[in-house]
Amino acid sequence: MNKIIILNGPNLNLLGEREKNQYGDFTLKDVEKNCTDYAAKNNIKLTLFQSNVEGELVNEIQNSRNNHDGLIINAGGYTHTSVAIHDALKILKIPIIELHISNIYNREDFRHKSLISKAAKGVICGFGINGYIMSLKAMNKFLEK
């Protein structure tokens, strides 16, 4: 059984309320239910974590190095600004997938730069909340090797 953690960063707790043109009507609870259902059917032990606090995300990343086989991260706005999250991810020896609900390259210029991509094995963006299941499928493939 693969142990995978999904980390969600700032403002993702407000999915369904914020920028519906970018993120749709789905809530974080909807996303988590989809992921939990997929994990149960695919022999994945899934951990879900969301925080608006950079240091809490760093702590979860650091803890995952001993507790998980793979990490999926939607760091929200921290994607473009957090050297601390980048540095924590670089410590990991497990595969990392960077995830975004929207296509960050189809948005404001400042969103085109990711500090996470250099630490990630792959990036999924622009597929809406379907990206979460795509990430879980991809991570399972990475872990099969």
HUGIVEN-V487447 format. One record per pair of residues at least 6 apart in sequence whose C-alpha atoms are under 6 Angstrom apart, sorted by the first residue. I is the first residue (numbers start at 1). J is the second residue. Records with the same first field share a line. If there is no record, write none. Layout:
I->J + J
This chain:
1->43 + 44
2->44
3->44 + 45 + 46 + 68 + 69
4->46 + 68 + 69 + 70 + 71
5->46 + 47 + 48 + 71
6->48 + 72 + 73
7->49 + 50 + 73
8->50 + 74 + 75
9->50 + 51 + 52 + 75 + 76
10->51 + 52 + 76
13->28
15->27 + 28
16->25 + 26 + 27
58->85
65->92
69->94
70->94 + 95
71->96
72->96 + 97
73->98 + 99
74->99 + 100
79->114 + 115 + 116
80->113 + 114 + 115
86->115 + 116
90->119
96->120 + 121
97->120 + 121 + 122 + 123
98->123
99->123 + 124 + 125
100->125
101->125 + 126 + 128 + 129
102->125 + 126 + 128
103->125 + 126
104->111 + 112
105->112
